[in-house]
Amino acid sequence: TQARTDYSTAKMLFLESKEAYERGNYNNVGPKLEKSRELIIKSITRAHALLEDYFSSFPKWKRWANETIEWTRDNSSTAILVDKFARKCYVYRSGGLLRTFDVELGPNWIGNKKHKGDKATPEGKYHITKKKSHRDTKYHKALLINYPNDEDKARYAEAVRKGTISRRTGIGNLIEIHGDGGKGADWTSGCVALTNSDMDKLYELVSVGTPVTIVGSLKTLQDVNGF
């Protein structure tokens, strides 16, 4: 995003001003620092606007989460709930929280997945369609989910109709919860990654058909910001 670009440029200018100061080239210090300050302010402004727009979906996320938890209670069963902002995977059973795992996502996780190759982790109500052992996946173990679901397909078709996405791009598929996580960064192609040890635990708790609900956040933007 432009906010990330502005921040990176500001960081580079700050380091250049520091080097200029250390070399005694004081005439270049002030202008570079001022430009860095301007870009940081722009970056923060853009980031706030982006987050406010993103969190406009909070009521929907909360409804999805509540429906999923209620389903586990009504059916005395298990479901997975992923909070992208918190980087957490919650396992609910019979209405109660059973386990919590840390996760890593696609680098473009803010926002819903739009098409193939966008490296965004989707948001919606899904279910596990296949459990993959280490023999069936390069990611230690994996849980394949039914992305794209009907809502994803409808949103993609509308974007193609409007021309915001090329028909040749494709909607994408093969979204999984898988192992090989623990890298300390968002690196997947849109999947949800756990460490191998956590993946082993999650793998034993679920089965084909287990609901998987992925939301942007379970907390409001105000709660996330702390003010």
Accessible surface in RSA format (square Angstrom, percent):
REM  Atomic radii and reference values for relative SASA: ProtOr
REM  Chains: A
REM  Algorithm: Lee & Richards
REM  Probe-radius: 1.40
REM  Slices: 20
REM RES _ NUM      All-atoms   Total-Side   Main-Chain    Non-polar    All polar
REM                ABS   REL    ABS   REL    ABS   REL    ABS   REL    ABS   REL
RES THR A   1    93.68  66.6  53.96  54.7  39.71  94.6  66.90  89.9  26.77  40.5
RES GLN A   2    88.87  49.7  78.45  57.3  10.42  24.8  24.18  51.5  64.69  49.1
RES ALA A   3    11.56  10.6  10.12  15.6   1.45   3.3  10.47  14.8   1.09   2.9
RES ARG A   4   133.97  56.2 127.52  65.0   6.45  15.3  64.93  88.7  69.04  41.8
RES THR A   5    74.68  53.1  69.89  70.8   4.80  11.4  48.65  65.3  26.03  39.4
RES ASP A   6     6.76   4.7   6.69   6.7   0.07   0.2   0.07   0.2   6.69   6.7
RES TYR A   7   119.05  55.6 119.05  67.7   0.00   0.0  77.71  58.4  41.34  51.0
RES SER A   8    61.98  52.4  53.68  71.6   8.30  19.1  34.32  73.1  27.66  38.7
RES THR A   9    46.87  33.3  44.16  44.8   2.71   6.5  28.42  38.2  18.45  27.9
RES ALA A  10     0.26   0.2   0.26   0.4   0.00   0.0   0.26   0.4   0.00   0.0
RES LYS A  11   118.36  57.7 112.30  68.9   6.05  14.4  62.28  56.1  56.07  59.7
RES MET A  12    98.67  51.1  95.52  63.2   3.15   7.5  60.96  51.8  37.71  50.0
RES LEU A  13    22.48  12.5  22.48  16.1   0.00   0.0  22.48  15.8   0.00   0.0
RES PHE A  14   103.91  52.0 103.91  64.4   0.00   0.0 103.91  63.0   0.00   0.0
RES LEU A  15    84.70  47.2  84.25  60.3   0.45   1.1  84.27  59.2   0.44   1.2
RES GLU A  16    57.32  32.9  54.68  41.4   2.64   6.3  24.21  46.8  33.11  27.0
RES SER A  17     3.29   2.8   2.77   3.7   0.52   1.2   0.69   1.5   2.60   3.6
RES LYS A  18   108.55  53.0 102.73  63.0   5.83  13.9  53.04  47.7  55.52  59.1
RES GLU A  19    91.27  52.4  90.36  68.4   0.91   2.2  25.64  49.6  65.63  53.6
RES ALA A  20     0.52   0.5   0.52   0.8   0.00   0.0   0.52   0.7   0.00   0.0
RES TYR A  21   134.79  62.9 131.57  74.9   3.22   8.4  83.60  62.8  51.19  63.1
RES GLU A  22   119.99  68.9  81.90  62.0  38.09  90.7  40.75  78.8  79.24  64.7
RES ARG A  23   163.53  68.7 124.64  63.5  38.89  92.6  74.90 102.4  88.63  53.7
RES GLY A  24    35.99  44.4   0.00   N/A  35.99  44.4  16.41  45.0  19.58  43.8
RES ASN A  25    55.90  38.6  48.94  47.3   6.96  16.8  17.45  42.0  38.45  37.2
RES TYR A  26   139.98  65.4 126.45  71.9  13.54  35.2  88.32  66.4  51.66  63.7
RES ASN A  27   134.02  92.4 116.39 112.5  17.64  42.5  29.38  70.7 104.64 101.1
RES ASN A  28    62.16  42.9  61.79  59.7   0.36   0.9   1.41   3.4  60.74  58.7
RES VAL A  29    22.59  14.9  22.59  20.4   0.00   0.0  22.59  19.6   0.00   0.0
RES GLY A  30    39.89  49.2   0.00   N/A  39.89  49.2  34.55  94.8   5.34  12.0
RES PRO A  31    87.04  63.4  73.58  67.1  13.46  48.9  82.42  68.0   4.62  28.7
RES LYS A  32    58.67  28.6  56.29  34.5   2.38   5.7  28.15  25.3  30.52  32.5
RES LEU A  33    73.36  40.9  69.98  50.1   3.38   8.5  70.20  49.3   3.16   8.5
RES GLU A  34    75.34  43.3  73.37  55.5   1.96   4.7  40.63  78.6  34.71  28.3
RES LYS A  35    98.82  48.2  97.58  59.9   1.24   2.9  54.55  49.1  44.27  47.2
RES SER A  36     3.87   3.3   3.87   5.2   0.00   0.0   1.88   4.0   1.98   2.8
RES ARG A  37   124.44  52.2 121.69  62.0   2.75   6.6  63.56  86.9  60.87  36.9
RES GLU A  38    72.53  41.6  69.53  52.6   3.00   7.1  24.19  46.8  48.35  39.5
RES LEU A  39    11.48   6.4  11.48   8.2   0.00   0.0  11.48   8.1   0.00   0.0
RES ILE A  40    66.87  38.1  66.87  49.8   0.00   0.0  66.87  48.2   0.00   0.0
RES ILE A  41    87.27  49.7  86.07  64.1   1.20   2.9  87.08  62.7   0.20   0.5
RES LYS A  42    96.52  47.1  93.44  57.3   3.08   7.3  55.90  50.3  40.62  43.3
RES SER A  43     9.83   8.3   9.82  13.1   0.01   0.0   0.03   0.1   9.80  13.7
RES ILE A  44    90.76  51.6  88.78  66.1   1.99   4.8  90.76  65.4   0.00   0.0
RES THR A  45    85.17  60.6  80.21  81.3   4.95  11.8  66.55  89.4  18.62  28.1
RES ARG A  46   103.32  43.4  96.04  49.0   7.28  17.3  26.63  36.4  76.69  46.5
RES ALA A  47    37.36  34.4  36.98  57.1   0.38   0.9  37.35  52.6   0.01   0.0
RES HIS A  48    80.36  43.9  80.35  55.8   0.01   0.0  49.87  51.4  30.49  35.5
RES ALA A  49    59.67  54.9  49.97  77.1   9.69  22.0  54.26  76.4   5.41  14.3
RES LEU A  50    68.01  37.9  61.30  43.9   6.71  16.9  66.67  46.8   1.34   3.6
RES LEU A  51    31.98  17.8  31.98  22.9   0.00   0.0  31.98  22.5   0.00   0.0
RES GLU A  52   112.86  64.8 100.24  75.8  12.62  30.0  27.85  53.9  85.01  69.4
RES ASP A  53   104.26  73.0  93.59  93.2  10.66  25.2  25.79  60.7  78.46  78.3
RES TYR A  54    17.10   8.0  10.01   5.7   7.09  18.4  16.44  12.4   0.66   0.8
RES PHE A  55    14.22   7.1   6.43   4.0   7.79  20.3   7.07   4.3   7.15  20.5
RES SER A  56    82.20  69.5  51.38  68.6  30.81  71.0  46.84  99.7  35.36  49.5
RES SER A  57    34.13  28.8  28.51  38.1   5.62  12.9   6.60  14.1  27.53  38.6
RES PHE A  58    35.94  18.0  35.94  22.3   0.00   0.0  35.94  21.8   0.00   0.0
RES PRO A  59    91.47  66.7  80.31  73.2  11.16  40.6  85.78  70.8   5.69  35.4
RES LYS A  60    76.68  37.4  72.79  44.7   3.90   9.3  37.00  33.3  39.68  42.3
RES TRP A  61     0.16   0.1   0.16   0.1   0.00   0.0   0.16   0.1   0.00   0.0
RES LYS A  62    82.29  40.1  82.29  50.5   0.00   0.0  46.44  41.8  35.86  38.2
RES ARG A  63   122.18  51.3 116.24  59.3   5.94  14.1  57.52  78.6  64.66  39.2
RES TRP A  64    10.15   4.1  10.15   4.9   0.00   0.0   4.44   2.4   5.71   9.3
RES ALA A  65     2.51   2.3   2.51   3.9   0.00   0.0   2.51   3.5   0.00   0.0
RES ASN A  66    65.85  45.4  63.71  61.6   2.14   5.2  14.91  35.9  50.94  49.2
RES GLU A  67    63.71  36.6  56.59  42.8   7.12  16.9  31.03  60.0  32.67  26.7
RES THR A  68     4.63   3.3   1.55   1.6   3.08   7.3   3.78   5.1   0.85   1.3
RES ILE A  69    30.80  17.5  30.80  22.9   0.00   0.0  30.80  22.2   0.00   0.0
RES GLU A  70    86.30  49.5  86.30  65.3   0.00   0.0  20.62  39.9  65.68  53.6
RES TRP A  71    99.21  39.8  95.16  46.1   4.05   9.5  76.35  40.7  22.85  37.1
RES THR A  72     0.00   0.0   0.00   0.0   0.00   0.0   0.00   0.0   0.00   0.0
RES ARG A  73   125.86  52.8 112.96  57.6  12.90  30.7  52.79  72.1  73.07  44.3
RES ASP A  74   117.90  82.6  80.31  79.9  37.59  88.9  28.57  67.2  89.33  89.1
RES ASN A  75    76.90  53.0  52.73  51.0  24.16  58.2  13.37  32.2  63.53  61.4
RES SER A  76    90.09  76.1  66.12  88.2  23.97  55.2  31.93  68.0  58.16  81.5
RES SER A  77    39.18  33.1  33.54  44.8   5.64  13.0  12.75  27.2  26.43  37.0
RES THR A  78    13.78   9.8  12.69  12.9   1.09   2.6   6.49   8.7   7.29  11.0
RES ALA A  79     0.44   0.4   0.19   0.3   0.25   0.6   0.29   0.4   0.15   0.4
RES ILE A  80     0.00   0.0   0.00   0.0   0.00   0.0   0.00   0.0   0.00   0.0
RES LEU A  81     1.05   0.6   1.05   0.8   0.00   0.0   1.05   0.7   0.00   0.0
RES VAL A  82     0.00   0.0   0.00   0.0   0.00   0.0   0.00   0.0   0.00   0.0
RES ASP A  83     4.35   3.0   4.35   4.3   0.00   0.0   0.00   0.0   4.35   4.3
RES LYS A  84     0.00   0.0   0.00   0.0   0.00   0.0   0.00   0.0   0.00   0.0
RES PHE A  85    51.07  25.5  39.92  24.7  11.15  29.0  39.92  24.2  11.15  31.9
RES ALA A  86    46.35  42.6  24.07  37.2  22.27  50.7  34.67  48.8  11.67  30.9
RES ARG A  87    66.11  27.8  65.65  33.5   0.46   1.1  32.47  44.4  33.65  20.4
RES LYS A  88    65.59  32.0  65.59  40.2   0.00   0.0  32.48  29.2  33.11  35.3
RES CYS A  89     0.00   0.0   0.00   0.0   0.00   0.0   0.00   0.0   0.00   0.0
RES TYR A  90    39.34  18.4  39.34  22.4   0.00   0.0  16.47  12.4  22.86  28.2
RES VAL A  91     0.00   0.0   0.00   0.0   0.00   0.0   0.00   0.0   0.00   0.0
RES TYR A  92    32.98  15.4  32.98  18.8   0.00   0.0   8.28   6.2  24.69  30.4
RES ARG A  93    99.76  41.9  91.72  46.8   8.04  19.1  36.31  49.6  63.45  38.5
RES SER A  94    60.52  51.1  41.81  55.8  18.71  43.1  30.09  64.1  30.42  42.6
RES GLY A  95    17.26  21.3   0.00   N/A  17.26  21.3   2.46   6.8  14.79  33.1
RES GLY A  96    35.76  44.1   0.00   N/A  35.76  44.1  34.20  93.9   1.56   3.5
RES LEU A  97    96.08  53.5  62.28  44.6  33.80  85.0  62.40  43.8  33.68  90.6
RES LEU A  98    72.68  40.5  52.49  37.6  20.19  50.8  54.90  38.6  17.78  47.9
RES ARG A  99    89.58  37.6  85.48  43.6   4.10   9.8  25.30  34.6  64.28  39.0
RES THR A 100    59.92  42.6  36.69  37.2  23.23  55.4  28.91  38.8  31.01  46.9
RES PHE A 101     5.18   2.6   2.13   1.3   3.06   8.0   5.18   3.1   0.00   0.0
RES ASP A 102    87.65  61.4  82.44  82.1   5.22  12.3  31.64  74.5  56.02  55.9
RES VAL A 103     7.12   4.7   0.00   0.0   7.12  17.1   1.77   1.5   5.34  14.5
RES GLU A 104    18.76  10.8  18.76  14.2   0.00   0.0  12.89  24.9   5.87   4.8
RES LEU A 105     0.00   0.0   0.00   0.0   0.00   0.0   0.00   0.0   0.00   0.0
RES GLY A 106     0.00   0.0   0.00   N/A   0.00   0.0   0.00   0.0   0.00   0.0
RES PRO A 107    49.57  36.1  40.57  37.0   9.01  32.7  42.13  34.8   7.44  46.2
RES ASN A 108    69.36  47.8  62.43  60.3   6.93  16.7  22.04  53.1  47.32  45.7
RES TRP A 109    26.65  10.7  26.55  12.8   0.11   0.2  14.18   7.6  12.47  20.2
RES ILE A 110    62.31  35.5  40.61  30.3  21.70  52.3  40.61  29.2  21.70  58.9
RES GLY A 111    16.12  19.9   0.00   N/A  16.12  19.9  16.12  44.2   0.00   0.0
RES ASN A 112    27.98  19.3  20.67  20.0   7.31  17.6  15.40  37.1  12.59  12.2
RES LYS A 113     8.19   4.0   5.49   3.4   2.70   6.4   2.90   2.6   5.28   5.6
RES LYS A 114   119.43  58.3 113.49  69.6   5.94  14.1  83.21  74.9  36.22  38.6
RES HIS A 115    48.88  26.7  48.88  34.0   0.00   0.0  24.49  25.2  24.39  28.4
RES LYS A 116   133.54  65.1 126.06  77.3   7.48  17.8  69.31  62.4  64.23  68.4
RES GLY A 117    63.03  77.7   0.00   N/A  63.03  77.7  35.19  96.6  27.83  62.3
RES ASP A 118    24.51  17.2  16.02  15.9   8.49  20.1  22.16  52.1   2.36   2.3
RES LYS A 119    92.10  44.9  92.10  56.5   0.00   0.0  59.73  53.8  32.37  34.5
RES ALA A 120     5.61   5.2   5.61   8.7   0.00   0.0   5.61   7.9   0.00   0.0
RES THR A 121     0.00   0.0   0.00   0.0   0.00   0.0   0.00   0.0   0.00   0.0
RES PRO A 122     0.00   0.0   0.00   0.0   0.00   0.0   0.00   0.0   0.00   0.0
RES GLU A 123    10.29   5.9   7.46   5.6   2.83   6.7   0.28   0.5  10.01   8.2
RES GLY A 124     1.54   1.9   0.00   N/A   1.54   1.9   1.54   4.2   0.00   0.0
RES LYS A 125    87.80  42.8  73.63  45.2  14.17  33.7  48.97  44.1  38.83  41.4
RES TYR A 126     8.25   3.8   0.00   0.0   8.25  21.5   1.86   1.4   6.38   7.9
RES HIS A 127    73.43  40.1  73.43  51.0   0.00   0.0  40.62  41.9  32.80  38.2
RES ILE A 128     0.06   0.0   0.00   0.0   0.06   0.2   0.00   0.0   0.06   0.2
RES THR A 129    54.60  38.8  33.16  33.6  21.44  51.1  33.90  45.5  20.70  31.3
RES LYS A 130   101.27  49.4 100.37  61.6   0.90   2.1  52.50  47.3  48.76  51.9
RES LYS A 131    59.80  29.2  42.92  26.3  16.87  40.2  20.93  18.8  38.86  41.4
RES LYS A 132    28.95  14.1  28.95  17.8   0.00   0.0   5.96   5.4  22.98  24.5
RES SER A 133    22.15  18.7  21.65  28.9   0.50   1.2  20.33  43.3   1.82   2.6
RES HIS A 134   110.36  60.3  96.18  66.9  14.18  36.3  66.56  68.6  43.81  51.0
RES ARG A 135   188.94  79.3 150.82  76.9  38.11  90.7  67.66  92.5 121.28  73.5
RES ASP A 136    80.31  56.3  53.29  53.0  27.02  63.9  12.36  29.1  67.95  67.8
RES THR A 137    23.96  17.0   4.51   4.6  19.45  46.3  11.84  15.9  12.12  18.3
RES LYS A 138   167.60  81.8 133.37  81.8  34.23  81.5  91.20  82.1  76.40  81.4
RES TYR A 139    51.92  24.2  51.92  29.5   0.00   0.0  25.13  18.9  26.79  33.0
RES HIS A 140    52.78  28.8  41.35  28.7  11.43  29.2  37.56  38.7  15.22  17.7
RES LYS A 141    38.27  18.7  38.27  23.5   0.00   0.0  15.48  13.9  22.79  24.3
RES ALA A 142     0.00   0.0   0.00   0.0   0.00   0.0   0.00   0.0   0.00   0.0
RES LEU A 143     0.00   0.0   0.00   0.0   0.00   0.0   0.00   0.0   0.00   0.0
RES LEU A 144    31.25  17.4  31.25  22.4   0.00   0.0  31.25  21.9   0.00   0.0
RES ILE A 145     4.30   2.4   0.74   0.6   3.56   8.6   0.74   0.5   3.56   9.7
RES ASN A 146    41.86  28.9  32.43  31.3   9.42  22.7  22.64  54.5  19.22  18.6
RES TYR A 147     8.84   4.1   1.16   0.7   7.69  20.0   0.40   0.3   8.44  10.4
RES PRO A 148    26.71  19.5  19.09  17.4   7.62  27.7  19.09  15.8   7.62  47.4
RES ASN A 149    22.63  15.6  17.91  17.3   4.72  11.4  15.46  37.2   7.17   6.9
RES ASP A 150   114.87  80.5 106.75 106.2   8.13  19.2  36.62  86.2  78.26  78.0
RES GLU A 151   104.59  60.0  98.45  74.5   6.13  14.6  44.74  86.5  59.84  48.9
RES ASP A 152     4.62   3.2   2.42   2.4   2.20   5.2   1.44   3.4   3.18   3.2
RES LYS A 153   109.70  53.5 106.05  65.1   3.65   8.7  57.23  51.5  52.47  55.9
RES ALA A 154    65.41  60.1  51.46  79.4  13.95  31.7  59.99  84.5   5.42  14.4
RES ARG A 155    90.32  37.9  81.79  41.7   8.53  20.3  68.24  93.3  22.08  13.4
RES TYR A 156    34.89  16.3  32.43  18.4   2.46   6.4  31.72  23.8   3.17   3.9
RES ALA A 157    57.80  53.1  49.51  76.4   8.29  18.9  53.13  74.8   4.67  12.4
RES GLU A 158    67.49  38.7  65.00  49.2   2.49   5.9  36.25  70.1  31.24  25.5
RES ALA A 159    16.87  15.5  13.94  21.5   2.93   6.7  16.70  23.5   0.17   0.5
RES VAL A 160    17.96  11.8   8.02   7.3   9.94  24.0   8.02   7.0   9.94  27.0
RES ARG A 161   167.32  70.3 135.83  69.2  31.49  75.0  72.25  98.7  95.07  57.6
RES LYS A 162   134.74  65.7  99.07  60.8  35.67  84.9  53.99  48.6  80.75  86.0
RES GLY A 163    60.16  74.2   0.00   N/A  60.16  74.2  29.03  79.7  31.13  69.7
RES THR A 164   103.54  73.6  67.55  68.5  35.99  85.8  70.81  95.1  32.73  49.5
RES ILE A 165    17.85  10.2  10.69   8.0   7.16  17.3  15.24  11.0   2.61   7.1
RES SER A 166    52.02  44.0  34.55  46.1  17.47  40.2  41.72  88.8  10.30  14.4
RES ARG A 167   186.01  78.1 167.31  85.3  18.71  44.5  70.12  95.8 115.90  70.2
RES ARG A 168   219.86  92.3 185.30  94.5  34.56  82.3  82.92 113.3 136.95  83.0
RES THR A 169    46.47  33.0  28.88  29.3  17.59  41.9  22.86  30.7  23.61  35.7
RES GLY A 170    25.34  31.2   0.00   N/A  25.34  31.2  25.34  69.5   0.00   0.0
RES ILE A 171    33.06  18.8  30.35  22.6   2.71   6.5  30.35  21.9   2.71   7.3
RES GLY A 172    12.47  15.4   0.00   N/A  12.47  15.4   7.32  20.1   5.15  11.5
RES ASN A 173    93.83  64.7  80.82  78.1  13.01  31.3  13.13  31.6  80.69  78.0
RES LEU A 174   113.84  63.4 102.96  73.7  10.88  27.3 102.96  72.3  10.88  29.3
RES ILE A 175     5.60   3.2   5.60   4.2   0.00   0.0   5.60   4.0   0.00   0.0
RES GLU A 176    12.64   7.3  12.27   9.3   0.38   0.9   1.96   3.8  10.69   8.7
RES ILE A 177     0.83   0.5   0.83   0.6   0.00   0.0   0.83   0.6   0.00   0.0
RES HIS A 178     1.80   1.0   1.80   1.3   0.00   0.0   0.00   0.0   1.80   2.1
RES GLY A 179     0.00   0.0   0.00   N/A   0.00   0.0   0.00   0.0   0.00   0.0
RES ASP A 180    46.75  32.7  38.48  38.3   8.28  19.6  15.08  35.5  31.68  31.6
RES GLY A 181    15.55  19.2   0.00   N/A  15.55  19.2   0.00   0.0  15.55  34.8
RES GLY A 182    54.86  67.7   0.00   N/A  54.86  67.7  19.51  53.5  35.35  79.2
RES LYS A 183   121.93  59.5  85.53  52.5  36.40  86.7  50.41  45.4  71.53  76.2
RES GLY A 184    74.54  91.9   0.00   N/A  74.54  91.9  41.04 112.6  33.51  75.0
RES ALA A 185    58.72  54.0  47.00  72.5  11.72  26.7  58.13  81.9   0.59   1.6
RES ASP A 186    34.66  24.3  17.73  17.6  16.93  40.0   5.78  13.6  28.88  28.8
RES TRP A 187    68.54  27.5  44.26  21.4  24.29  57.0  49.68  26.5  18.86  30.6
RES THR A 188     3.18   2.3   0.82   0.8   2.36   5.6   3.18   4.3   0.00   0.0
RES SER A 189    72.81  61.5  63.92  85.3   8.89  20.5  34.72  73.9  38.09  53.4
RES GLY A 190     0.00   0.0   0.00   N/A   0.00   0.0   0.00   0.0   0.00   0.0
RES CYS A 191    11.62   8.8  11.62  13.0   0.00   0.0   0.03   0.1  11.59  12.5
RES VAL A 192     0.65   0.4   0.65   0.6   0.00   0.0   0.65   0.6   0.00   0.0
RES ALA A 193     0.63   0.6   0.00   0.0   0.63   1.4   0.00   0.0   0.63   1.7
RES LEU A 194     0.82   0.5   0.00   0.0   0.82   2.1   0.82   0.6   0.00   0.0
RES THR A 195    49.99  35.6  49.47  50.2   0.52   1.2  47.35  63.6   2.64   4.0
RES ASN A 196    59.51  41.0  55.65  53.8   3.86   9.3  18.18  43.8  41.32  39.9
RES SER A 197    66.36  56.1  58.69  78.3   7.67  17.7  44.20  94.1  22.16  31.0
RES ASP A 198    27.94  19.6  27.94  27.8   0.00   0.0   0.09   0.2  27.85  27.8
RES MET A 199     0.00   0.0   0.00   0.0   0.00   0.0   0.00   0.0   0.00   0.0
RES ASP A 200    50.37  35.3  49.32  49.1   1.05   2.5  21.17  49.8  29.20  29.1
RES LYS A 201    92.46  45.1  85.05  52.2   7.41  17.6  54.54  49.1  37.92  40.4
RES LEU A 202     0.00   0.0   0.00   0.0   0.00   0.0   0.00   0.0   0.00   0.0
RES TYR A 203    28.20  13.2  28.20  16.0   0.00   0.0  17.51  13.2  10.68  13.2
RES GLU A 204   131.39  75.4 102.99  77.9  28.41  67.6  45.50  88.0  85.89  70.1
RES LEU A 205    40.10  22.3  31.45  22.5   8.66  21.8  33.25  23.4   6.85  18.4
RES VAL A 206     8.94   5.9   0.00   0.0   8.94  21.6   3.57   3.1   5.37  14.6
RES SER A 207    62.93  53.2  62.86  83.9   0.07   0.2  37.94  80.8  24.99  35.0
RES VAL A 208    94.93  62.5  73.85  66.9  21.09  50.8  73.85  64.2  21.09  57.2
RES GLY A 209    40.51  50.0   0.00   N/A  40.51  50.0  25.84  70.9  14.67  32.9
RES THR A 210    10.23   7.3   5.39   5.5   4.84  11.5   3.88   5.2   6.35   9.6
RES PRO A 211    26.09  19.0  26.05  23.7   0.04   0.1  26.09  21.5   0.00   0.0
RES VAL A 212     0.00   0.0   0.00   0.0   0.00   0.0   0.00   0.0   0.00   0.0
RES THR A 213     1.48   1.1   1.48   1.5   0.00   0.0   0.00   0.0   1.48   2.2
RES ILE A 214     0.29   0.2   0.29   0.2   0.00   0.0   0.29   0.2   0.00   0.0
RES VAL A 215     0.00   0.0   0.00   0.0   0.00   0.0   0.00   0.0   0.00   0.0
RES GLY A 216     0.00   0.0   0.00   N/A   0.00   0.0   0.00   0.0   0.00   0.0
RES SER A 217     1.97   1.7   1.97   2.6   0.00   0.0   0.00   0.0   1.97   2.8
RES LEU A 218    34.33  19.1  27.46  19.6   6.87  17.3  27.46  19.3   6.87  18.5
RES LYS A 219   127.16  62.0 124.75  76.5   2.41   5.7  69.88  62.9  57.28  61.0
RES THR A 220    43.11  30.7  42.52  43.1   0.59   1.4  39.92  53.6   3.19   4.8
RES LEU A 221    17.32   9.6  15.60  11.2   1.72   4.3  15.60  11.0   1.72   4.6
RES GLN A 222   113.75  63.6 110.78  81.0   2.97   7.1  50.21 106.9  63.54  48.2
RES ASP A 223    92.43  64.7  71.44  71.1  20.99  49.6  14.58  34.3  77.86  77.6
RES VAL A 224    50.74  33.4  21.35  19.3  29.38  70.8  26.22  22.8  24.52  66.5
RES ASN A 225    52.89  36.5  27.31  26.4  25.59  61.6   4.88  11.7  48.02  46.4
RES GLY A 226    65.67  81.0   0.00   N/A  65.67  81.0  33.13  90.9  32.53  72.9
RES PHE A 227   171.05  85.6 130.52  80.8  40.53 105.5 167.99 101.8   3.06   8.8
END  Absolute sums over single chains surface
CHAIN  1 A    12360.6      10211.0       2149.6       6769.8       5590.8
END  Absolute sums over all chains
TOTAL         12360.6      10211.0       2149.6       6769.8       5590.8
